[in-house]
C-alpha cells in the first residue's frame, strides 16, 4: 500500500488537487522572508548582559540602547560603545545606566545613577544637566514637561532651548509620610 502511487481518477478532484498545490506553493513564496535585504551584526560582547534596559532612536536615525553597565549606539553599520564619552564627565566614577530616551524635540538623554545626561551632536559629548540618582521612571507630557523620580522625590521640569531648567516643585501632602 505504501509503495503505490496515488492516482486520482475523478477529473474534478485532479483539478482541485492541482489548484491546491499551486496555491500552497504561491503562499509559501509570499510568506517567505527574504534575508538578503537584511544586515546581520554581532552585538559586542561586554559585561553589560543584564538585559537591555532602554532603547531609542535619535534625531538622525541612530539606535541607542543600554544595559546596566554599558551604553551603545548603532549607526546602521556597526555598534559603538559610548561609555568612554560618558566617563569623560567623571573619569574615576563608575556609572550605572538606567535608561535612554529622546524627548519631543528629538534630543537624546541618558538616565544614570549620577544624573540626567544630554548628548550634544555637534561636539559628540555628554553633559550632565541634572545631578543625583535619577530612577528609570521618566515621562514627558505633550507640552514638554518632563517628570522624573530623583533622589526619592517626584520632580518635573522644562528643558528650554538654551538648556535652562525650570523646575516645578511638587508640594507634599501632609498625610503622606516622607
Contact map, one row per residue, 1 for C-alpha under 8 A:
1111000000000000000000000000000000000000000000000000000000000000000000000000000000000000000000000000000000000000000000000000000000000000000000000000000000000000000000000000000000
1111000000000000000000000000000000000000000000000000000000000000000000000000000000000000000000000000000000000000000000000000000000000000000000000000000000000000000000000000000000
1111100000000000000000000000000000000000000000000000000000000000000000000000000000000000000000000000000000000000000000000000000000000000000000000000000000000000000000000000000000
1111110000000000000000000000000000000000000000000000000000000000000000000000000000000000000000000000000000000000000000000000000000000000000000000000000000000000000000000000000000
0011111000000000000000000000000000000000000000000000000000000000000000000000000000000000000000000000000000000000000000000000000000000000000000000000000000000000000000000000000000
0001111100000000000000000000000000000000000000000000000000000000000000000000000000000000000000000000000000000000000000000000000000000000000000000000000000000000000000000000000000
0000111110000000000000000000000000000000000000000000000000000000000000000000000000000000000000000000000000000000000000000000000000000000000000000000000000000000000000000000000000
0000011111101100000000000000000000000000000000000000000000000000000000000000000000000000000000000000000000000000000000000000000000000000000000000000000000000000000000000000000000
0000001111101100000000000000000000000000000000000000000000000000000000000000000000000000000000000000000000000000000000000000000000000000000000000000000000000000000000000000000000
0000000111111100000000000000000000000000000000000000000000000000000000000000000000000000000000000000000000000000000000000000000000000000000000000000000000000000000000000000000000
0000000111111110000000000000000000000000000000000000000000000000000000000000000000000000000000000000000000000000000000000000000000000000000000000000000000000000000000000000000000
0000000001111111000000000000000000000000000000000000000000000000000000000000000000000000000000000000000000000000000000000000000000000000000000000000000000000000000000000000000000
0000000111111111100000000000000000000000000000000000000000000000000000000000000000000000000000000000000000000000000000000000000000000000000000000000000000000000000000000000000000
0000000111111111110000000000000000000000000000000000000000000000000000000000000000000000000000000000000000000000000000000000000000000000000000000000000000000000000000000000000000
0000000000111111111000000000000000000000000000000000000000000000000000000000000000000000000000000000000000000000000000000000000000000000000000000000000000000000000000000000000000
0000000000011111111100000000000000000000000000000000000000000000000000000000000000000000000000000000000000000000000000000000000000000000000000000000000000000000000000000000000000
0000000000001111111110000000000000000000000000000000000000000000000000000000000000000000000000000000000000000000000000000000000000000000000000000000000000000000000000000000000000
0000000000000111111111000000000000000000000000000000000000000000000000000000000000000000000000000000000000000000000000000000000000000000000000000000000000000000000000000000000000
0000000000000011111111100000000000000000000000000000000000000000000000000000000000000000000000000000000000000000000000000000000000000000000000000000000000000000000000000000000000
0000000000000001111111110000000000000000000000000000000000000000000000000000000000000000000000000000000000000000000000000000000000000000000000000000000000000000000000000000000000
0000000000000000111111111000000000000000000000000000000000000000000000000000000000000000000000000000000000000000000000000000000000000000000000000000000000000000000000000000000000
0000000000000000011111111100000000000000000000000000000000000000000000000000000000000000000000000000000000000000000000000000000000000000000000000000000000000000000000000000000000
0000000000000000001111111110000000000000000000000000000000000000000000000000000000000000000000000000000000000000000000000000000000000000000000000000000000000000000000000000000000
0000000000000000000111111111000000000000000000000000000000000000000000000000000000000000000000000000000000000000000000000000000000000000000000000000000000000000000000000000000000
0000000000000000000011111111100000000000000000000000000000000000000000000000000000000000000000000000000000000000000000000000000000000000000000000000000000000000000000000000000000
0000000000000000000001111111110000000000000000000000000000000000000000000000000000000000000000000000000000000000000000000000000000000000000000000000000000000000000000000000000000
0000000000000000000000111111111000000000000000000000000000000000000000000000000000000000000000000000000000000000000000000000000000000000000000000000000000000000000000000000000000
0000000000000000000000011111111100000000000000000000000000000000000000000000000000000000000000000000000000000000000000000000000000000000000000000000000000000000000000000000000000
0000000000000000000000001111111100000000000000000000000000000000000000000000000000000000000000000000000000000000000000000000000000000000000000000000000000000000000000000000000000
0000000000000000000000000111111100000000000000000000000000000000000000000000000000000000000000000000000000000000000000000000000000000000000000000000000000000000000000000000000000
0000000000000000000000000011111110000000000000000000000000000000000000000000000000000000000000000000000000000000000000000000000000000000000000000000000000000000000000000000000000
0000000000000000000000000001111111000000000000000000000000000000000000000000000000000000000000000000000000000000000000000000000000000000000000000000000000000000000000000000000000
0000000000000000000000000000001111100000000000000000000000000000000000000000000000000000000000000000000000000000000000000000000000000000000000000000000000000000000000000000000000
0000000000000000000000000000000111111100000000000000000000000000000000000000000000000000000000000000000000000000000000000000000000000000000000000000000000000000000000000000000000
0000000000000000000000000000000011111100000000000000000000000000000000000000000000000000000000000000000000000000000000000000000000000000000000000000000000000000000000000000000000
0000000000000000000000000000000001111110000000000000000000000000000000000000000000000000000000000000000000000000000000000000000000000000000000000000000000000000000000000000000000
0000000000000000000000000000000001111110000000000000000000000000000000000000000000000000000000000000000000000000000000000000000000000000000000000000000000000000000000000000000000
0000000000000000000000000000000001111111000000000000000000000000000000000000000000000000000000000000000000000000000000000000000000000000000000000000000000000000000000000000000000
0000000000000000000000000000000000011111100000000000000000000000000000000000000000000000000000000000000000000000000000000000000000000000000000000000000000000000000000000000000000
0000000000000000000000000000000000000111110000000000000000000000000000000000000000000000000000000000000000000000000000000000000000000000000000000000000000000000000000000000000000
0000000000000000000000000000000000000011111000000000000000000000000000000000010000000000000000000000000000000000000000000000000000000000000000000000000000000000000000000000000000
0000000000000000000000000000000000000001111100000000000000000000000000000000000000000000000000000000000000000000000000000000000000000000000000000000000000000000000000000000000000
0000000000000000000000000000000000000000111110000000000000000000000000000000001000000000000000000000000000000000000000000000000000000000000000000000000000000000000000000000000000
0000000000000000000000000000000000000000011111000000000000000000000000000000001000000000000000000000000000000000000000000000000000000000000000000000000000000000000000000000000000
0000000000000000000000000000000000000000001111100000000000000000000000000000000000000000000000000000000000000000000000000000000000000000000000000000000000000000000000000000000000
0000000000000000000000000000000000000000000111111000000000000000000001000000000000000000000000000000000000000000000000000000000000000000000000000000000000000000000000000000000000
0000000000000000000000000000000000000000000011111000000000000000000011000000000000000000000000000000000000000000000000000000000000000000000000000000000000000000000000000000000000
0000000000000000000000000000000000000000000001111110000000000000001111000000000000000000000000000000000000000000000000000000000000000000000000000000000000000000000000000000000000
0000000000000000000000000000000000000000000001111111000000000000001000000000000000000000000000000000000000000000000000000000000000000000000000000000000000000000000000000000000000
0000000000000000000000000000000000000000000000011111000000000000001100000000000000000000000000000000000000000000000000000000000000000000000000000000000000000000000000000000000000
0000000000000000000000000000000000000000000000011111100000000000001100000000000000000000000000000000000000000000000000000000000000000000000000000000000000000000000000000000000000
0000000000000000000000000000000000000000000000001111111000000000111100000000000000000000000000000000000000000000000000000000000000000000000000000000000000000000000000000000000000
0000000000000000000000000000000000000000000000000011111000000000111100000000000000000000000000000110000000000000000000000000000000000000000000000000000000000000000000000000000000
0000000000000000000000000000000000000000000000000001111100000000111000000000000000000000000000000111100000000000000000000000000000000000000000000000000000000000000000000000000000
0000000000000000000000000000000000000000000000000001111110000011110000000000000000000000000000000011100000000000000000000000000000000000000000000000000000000000000000000000000000
0000000000000000000000000000000000000000000000000000011111000011100000000000000000000000000000000001110000000000000000000000000000000000000000000000000000000000000000000000000000
0000000000000000000000000000000000000000000000000000001111101111000000000000000000000000000000000000110000000000000000000000000000000000000000000000000000000000000000000000000000
0000000000000000000000000000000000000000000000000000000111111111000000000000000000000000000000000000010001110000000000000000000000000000000000000000000000000000000000000000000000
0000000000000000000000000000000000000000000000000000000011111100000000000000000000000000000000000000000001100000000000000000000000000000000000000000000000000000000000000000000000
0000000000000000000000000000000000000000000000000000000001111100000000000000000000000000000000000000000000000000000000000000000000000000000000000000000000000000000000000000000000
0000000000000000000000000000000000000000000000000000000011111110000000000010000000000000000000000000000000000000000000000000000000000000000000000000000000000000000000000000000000
0000000000000000000000000000000000000000000000000000000011111111000000001111000000000000000000000000000000000000000000000000000000000000000000000000000000000000000000000000000000
0000000000000000000000000000000000000000000000000000001111001111100000001110000000000000000000000000000000000000000000000000000000000000000000000000000000000000000000000000000000
0000000000000000000000000000000000000000000000000000001111000111110000111100000000000000000000000001000000000000000000000000000000000000000000000000000000000000000000000000000000
0000000000000000000000000000000000000000000000000001111100000011111000111000000000000000000000000011000000000000000000000000000000000000000000000000000000000000000000000000000000
0000000000000000000000000000000000000000000000000001111000000001111111110000000000000000000000001111000000000000000000000000000000000000000000000000000000000000000000000000000000
0000000000000000000000000000000000000000000000011111110000000000111111100000000000000000000000001110000000000000000000000000000000000000000000000000000000000000000000000000000000
0000000000000000000000000000000000000000000000010111100000000000011111000000000000000000000000011100000000000000000000000000000000000000000000000000000000000000000000000000000000
0000000000000000000000000000000000000000000000110000000000000000011111100000000000000000000000111000000000000000000000000000000000000000000000000000000000000000000000000000000000
0000000000000000000000000000000000000000000001110000000000000000011111110000000011100000000000011000000000000000000000000000000000000000000000000000000000000000000000000000000000
0000000000000000000000000000000000000000000000000000000000000001111011111000000011100000000000001000000000000000000000000000000000000000000000000000000000000000000000000000000000
0000000000000000000000000000000000000000000000000000000000000001110001111100001111100000000000000000000000000000000000000000000000000000000000000000000000000000000000000000000000
0000000000000000000000000000000000000000000000000000000000000111100000111110001111000000000000000000000000000000000000000000000000000000000000000000000000000000000000000000000000
0000000000000000000000000000000000000000000000000000000000000111000000011111111100000000000000000000000000000000000000000000000000000000000000000000000000000000000000000000000000
0000000000000000000000000000000000000000000000000000000000001110000000001111111100000000000000000000000000000000000000000000000000000000000000000000000000000000000000000000000000
0000000000000000000000000000000000000000000000000000000000000100000000000111110000000000000000000000000000000000000000000000000000000000000000000000000000000000000000000000000000
0000000000000000000000000000000000000000000000000000000000000000000000000111111000000000000000000000000000000000000000000000000000000000000000000000000000000000000000000000000000
0000000000000000000000000000000000000000100000000000000000000000000000000111111100000000000000000000000000000000000000000000000000000000000000000000000000000000000000000000000000
0000000000000000000000000000000000000000001100000000000000000000000000011110111110000000000000000000000000000000000000000000000000000000000000000000000000000000000000000000000000
0000000000000000000000000000000000000000000000000000000000000000000000011110011111000000000000000000000000000000000000000000000000000000000000000000000000000000000000000000000000
0000000000000000000000000000000000000000000000000000000000000000000001111000001111110000000000000000000000000000000000000000000000000000000000000000000000000000000000000000000000
0000000000000000000000000000000000000000000000000000000000000000000001111000000111111100000000000000000000000000000000000000000000000000000000000000000000000000000000000000000000
0000000000000000000000000000000000000000000000000000000000000000000001110000000011111110000000000000000000000000000000000000000000000000000000000000000000000000000000000000000000
0000000000000000000000000000000000000000000000000000000000000000000000000000000011111111000000000000000000000000000000000000000000000000000000000000000000000000000000000000000000
0000000000000000000000000000000000000000000000000000000000000000000000000000000001111111100000000000000000000000000000000001110000000000000000000000000000000000000000000000000000
0000000000000000000000000000000000000000000000000000000000000000000000000000000001111111110000000000000000000000000000000000110000000000000000000000000000000000000000000000000000
0000000000000000000000000000000000000000000000000000000000000000000000000000000000111111111110100000000000000000000000000000000000000000000000000000000000000000000000000000000000
0000000000000000000000000000000000000000000000000000000000000000000000000000000000011111111000000000000000000000000000000000000000000000000000000000000000000000000000000000000000
0000000000000000000000000000000000000000000000000000000000000000000000000000000000001111111000000000000000000000000000000000011100000000000000000000000000000000000000000000000000
0000000000000000000000000000000000000000000000000000000000000000000000000000000000000111111110000000000000000000000000000000000000000000000000000000000000000000000000000000000000
0000000000000000000000000000000000000000000000000000000000000000000000000000000000000011111110000000000000000000000000000000000000000000000000000000000000000000000000000000000000
0000000000000000000000000000000000000000000000000000000000000000000000000000000000000010011111000000000000000000000000000000000000000000000000000000000000000000000000000000000000
0000000000000000000000000000000000000000000000000000000000000000000000000000000000000010011111100000000000000000000000000000000000000000000000000000000000000000000000000000000000
0000000000000000000000000000000000000000000000000000000000000000000000000000000000000000000111110000000000000000000000000000000000000000000000000000000000000000000000000000000000
0000000000000000000000000000000000000000000000000000000000000000000010000000000000000010000011111000000000000001110000000000000000000000000000000000000000000000000000000000000000
0000000000000000000000000000000000000000000000000000000000000000000111000000000000000000000001111100000000000001110000000000000000000000000000000000000000000000000000000000000000
0000000000000000000000000000000000000000000000000000000000000000011111100000000000000000000000111110000000000111100000000000000000000000000000000000000000000000000000000000000000
0000000000000000000000000000000000000000000000000000110000000000011100000000000000000000000000011111000000000111100000000000000000000011000000000000000000000000000000000000000000
0000000000000000000000000000000000000000000000000000111000000000111000000000000000000000000000001111100000000111000000000000000000000001000000000000000000000000000000000000000000
0000000000000000000000000000000000000000000000000000011100000001110000000000000000000000000000000111110000011110000000000000000000000000000000000000000000000000000000000000000000
0000000000000000000000000000000000000000000000000000011110000000000000000000000000000000000000000011111000011100000000000000000000000000000000000000000000000000000000000000000000
0000000000000000000000000000000000000000000000000000000111000000000000000000000000000000000000000001111111111000000000000000000000000000000000000000000000000000000000000000000000
0000000000000000000000000000000000000000000000000000000000000000000000000000000000000000000000000000111111111000000000000000000000000000000100010000000000000000000000000000000000
0000000000000000000000000000000000000000000000000000000000000000000000000000000000000000000000000000011111100000000000000000000000000000000101010000000000000000000000000000000000
0000000000000000000000000000000000000000000000000000000000000000000000000000000000000000000000000000011111100000000000000000000000000000000000000000000000000000000000000000000000
0000000000000000000000000000000000000000000000000000000001100000000000000000000000000000000000000000011111110000000000000000000000000000000000000000000000000000000000000000000000
0000000000000000000000000000000000000000000000000000000001100000000000000000000000000000000000000000011111111000000001100000000000000000000000000000000000000000000000000000000000
0000000000000000000000000000000000000000000000000000000001000000000000000000000000000000000000000001111001111100000001100000000000000000000000000000000000000000000000000000000000
0000000000000000000000000000000000000000000000000000000000000000000000000000000000000000000000000001111000111110000111100000000000000000000000000000000000000000000000000000000000
0000000000000000000000000000000000000000000000000000000000000000000000000000000000000000000000001111100000011111000111100000000000000000000000000000000000000000000000000000000000
0000000000000000000000000000000000000000000000000000000000000000000000000000000000000000000000001111000000001111101110000000000000000111000000000000000000000000000000000000000000
0000000000000000000000000000000000000000000000000000000000000000000000000000000000000000000000111110000000000111111110000000000000001110000000000000000000000000000000000000000000
0000000000000000000000000000000000000000000000000000000000000000000000000000000000000000000000111100000000000011111000000000000000011110000000000000000000000000000000000000000000
0000000000000000000000000000000000000000000000000000000000000000000000000000000000000000000000110000000000000001111100000000000000111100000000000000000000000000000000000000000000
0000000000000000000000000000000000000000000000000000000000000000000000000000000000000000000000000000000000000011111110000000000111111100000000000000000000000000000000000000000000
0000000000000000000000000000000000000000000000000000000000000000000000000000000000000000000000000000000000001111011111000000000111100100000000000000000000000000000000000000000000
0000000000000000000000000000000000000000000000000000000000000000000000000000000000000000000000000000000000001111001111100000011111000000000000000000000000000000000000000000000000
0000000000000000000000000000000000000000000000000000000000000000000000000000000000000000000000000000000000111100000111110000011110000000000000000000000000000000000000000000000000
0000000000000000000000000000000000000000000000000000000000000000000000000000000000000000000000000000000000111100000011111001111000000000000000000000000000000000000000000000000000
0000000000000000000000000000000000000000000000000000000000000000000000000000000000000000000000000000000000000000000001111111111000000000000000000000000000000000000000000000000000
0000000000000000000000000000000000000000000000000000000000000000000000000000000000000000000000000000000000000000000000111111100000000000000000000000000000000000000000000000000000
0000000000000000000000000000000000000000000000000000000000000000000000000000000000000000000000000000000000000000000000011111000000000000000000000000000000000000000000000000000000
0000000000000000000000000000000000000000000000000000000000000000000000000000000000000000000000000000000000000000000000011111100000000000000000000000000000000000000000000000000000
0000000000000000000000000000000000000000000000000000000000000000000000000000000000001000000000000000000000000000000000111111110000000000000000000000000000000000000000000000000000
0000000000000000000000000000000000000000000000000000000000000000000000000000000000001100000000000000000000000000000000111011111000000000000000000000000000000000000000000000000000
0000000000000000000000000000000000000000000000000000000000000000000000000000000000001100100000000000000000000000000011110001111100000000000000000000000000000000000000000000000000
0000000000000000000000000000000000000000000000000000000000000000000000000000000000000000100000000000000000000000000011110000111110000000000000000000000000000000000000000000000000
0000000000000000000000000000000000000000000000000000000000000000000000000000000000000000100000000000000000000000001111000000011111100000000000000000000000000000000000000000000000
0000000000000000000000000000000000000000000000000000000000000000000000000000000000000000000000000000000000000000001111000000001111100000000000000000000000000000001000000000000000
0000000000000000000000000000000000000000000000000000000000000000000000000000000000000000000000000000000000000000001110000000000111110000000000000000000000000000000000000000000000
0000000000000000000000000000000000000000000000000000000000000000000000000000000000000000000000000000000000000000011100000000000111111100000000000000000000000000000000000000000000
0000000000000000000000000000000000000000000000000000000000000000000000000000000000000000000000000000000000000000111000000000000001111100000000000000011000000000000000000000000000
0000000000000000000000000000000000000000000000000000000000000000000000000000000000000000000000000000000000000001111000000000000000111110000000000000011000000000000000000000000000
0000000000000000000000000000000000000000000000000000000000000000000000000000000000000000000000000000000000000011111100000000000000111111100000000001111000000000000000000000000000
0000000000000000000000000000000000000000000000000000000000000000000000000000000000000000000000000100000000000011100000000000000000001111110000000001110000000000000000000000000000
0000000000000000000000000000000000000000000000000000000000000000000000000000000000000000000000000110000000000010000000000000000000000111110000000000100000000000000000000000000000
0000000000000000000000000000000000000000000000000000000000000000000000000000000000000000000000000000000000000000000000000000000000000111111000000011100000000000000000000000000000
0000000000000000000000000000000000000000000000000000000000000000000000000000000000000000000000000000000000000000000000000000000000000011111100000111100000000000000000000000000000
0000000000000000000000000000000000000000000000000000000000000000000000000000000000000000000000000000000000000000000000000000000000000000111110000111000000000000000000000000000000
0000000000000000000000000000000000000000000000000000000000000000000000000000000000000000000000000000001100000000000000000000000000000000011111011110000000000000000000000000000000
0000000000000000000000000000000000000000000000000000000000000000000000000000000000000000000000000000000000000000000000000000000000000000001111111100000000000000000000000000000000
0000000000000000000000000000000000000000000000000000000000000000000000000000000000000000000000000000000100000000000000000000000000000000000111111000000000000000000000000000000000
0000000000000000000000000000000000000000000000000000000000000000000000000000000000000000000000000000000000000000000000000000000000000000000011111000000000000000000000000000000000
0000000000000000000000000000000000000000000000000000000000000000000000000000000000000000000000000000001100000000000000000000000000000000000111111100000000000110000000000000000000
0000000000000000000000000000000000000000000000000000000000000000000000000000000000000000000000000000000000000000000000000000000000000000000111111110000000011110000000000000000000
0000000000000000000000000000000000000000000000000000000000000000000000000000000000000000000000000000000000000000000000000000000000000000011110011111000000011110000000000000000000
0000000000000000000000000000000000000000000000000000000000000000000000000000000000000000000000000000000000000000000000000000000000000000111100001111100001111000000000000000000000
0000000000000000000000000000000000000000000000000000000000000000000000000000000000000000000000000000000000000000000000000000000000000110111000000111110001110000000000000000000000
0000000000000000000000000000000000000000000000000000000000000000000000000000000000000000000000000000000000000000000000000000000000000111110000000011111111100000000000000000000000
0000000000000000000000000000000000000000000000000000000000000000000000000000000000000000000000000000000000000000000000000000000000011110000000000001111111100000000000000000000000
0000000000000000000000000000000000000000000000000000000000000000000000000000000000000000000000000000000000000000000000000000000000011100000000000000111110000000000000000000000000
0000000000000000000000000000000000000000000000000000000000000000000000000000000000000000000000000000000000000000000000000000000000000000000000000000111111000000000000000000000000
0000000000000000000000000000000000000000000000000000000000000000000000000000000000000000000000000000000000000000000000000000000000000000000000000000111111100000000000000000000000
0000000000000000000000000000000000000000000000000000000000000000000000000000000000000000000000000000000000000000000000000000000000000000000000000011110111110000000000000100000000
0000000000000000000000000000000000000000000000000000000000000000000000000000000000000000000000000000000000000000000000000000000000000000000000000011110011111000000000111100000000
0000000000000000000000000000000000000000000000000000000000000000000000000000000000000000000000000000000000000000000000000000000000000000000000001111000001111100000000111100000000
0000000000000000000000000000000000000000000000000000000000000000000000000000000000000000000000000000000000000000000000000000000000000000000000001110000000111110000011110000000000
0000000000000000000000000000000000000000000000000000000000000000000000000000000000000000000000000000000000000000000000000000000000000000000000011100000000011111000011100000000000
0000000000000000000000000000000000000000000000000000000000000000000000000000000000000000000000000000000000000000000000000000000000000000000000011100000000001111111111000000000000
0000000000000000000000000000000000000000000000000000000000000000000000000000000000000000000000000000000000000000000000000000000000000000000000000000000000000111111111000000000000
0000000000000000000000000000000000000000000000000000000000000000000000000000000000000000000000000000000000000000000000000000000000000000000000000000000000000011111100000000000000
0000000000000000000000000000000000000000000000000000000000000000000000000000000000000000000000000000000000000000000000000000000000000000000000000000000000000011111100000000000000
0000000000000000000000000000000000000000000000000000000000000000000000000000000000000000000000000000000000000000000000000000000010000000000000000000000000000011111110000000000000
0000000000000000000000000000000000000000000000000000000000000000000000000000000000000000000000000000000000000000000000000000000000000000000000000000000000000011111111000000000000
0000000000000000000000000000000000000000000000000000000000000000000000000000000000000000000000000000000000000000000000000000000000000000000000000000000000001111001111100000000000
0000000000000000000000000000000000000000000000000000000000000000000000000000000000000000000000000000000000000000000000000000000000000000000000000000000000001111000111110000000000
0000000000000000000000000000000000000000000000000000000000000000000000000000000000000000000000000000000000000000000000000000000000000000000000000000000000111100000011111000000000
0000000000000000000000000000000000000000000000000000000000000000000000000000000000000000000000000000000000000000000000000000000000000000000000000000000000111000000001111100000000
0000000000000000000000000000000000000000000000000000000000000000000000000000000000000000000000000000000000000000000000000000000000000000000000000000000000110000000000111110000000
0000000000000000000000000000000000000000000000000000000000000000000000000000000000000000000000000000000000000000000000000000000000000000000000000000000001110000000000011111000000
0000000000000000000000000000000000000000000000000000000000000000000000000000000000000000000000000000000000000000000000000000000000000000000000000000000000000000000000001111100000
0000000000000000000000000000000000000000000000000000000000000000000000000000000000000000000000000000000000000000000000000000000000000000000000000000000000000000000000000111110100
0000000000000000000000000000000000000000000000000000000000000000000000000000000000000000000000000000000000000000000000000000000000000000000000000000000000000000000000000011111100
0000000000000000000000000000000000000000000000000000000000000000000000000000000000000000000000000000000000000000000000000000000000000000000000000000000000000000000000000001111110
0000000000000000000000000000000000000000000000000000000000000000000000000000000000000000000000000000000000000000000000000000000000000000000000000000000000000000000000000000111110
0000000000000000000000000000000000000000000000000000000000000000000000000000000000000000000000000000000000000000000000000000000000000000000000000000000000000000000000000001111111
0000000000000000000000000000000000000000000000000000000000000000000000000000000000000000000000000000000000000000000000000000000000000000000000000000000000000000000000000000011111
0000000000000000000000000000000000000000000000000000000000000000000000000000000000000000000000000000000000000000000000000000000000000000000000000000000000000000000000000000000111
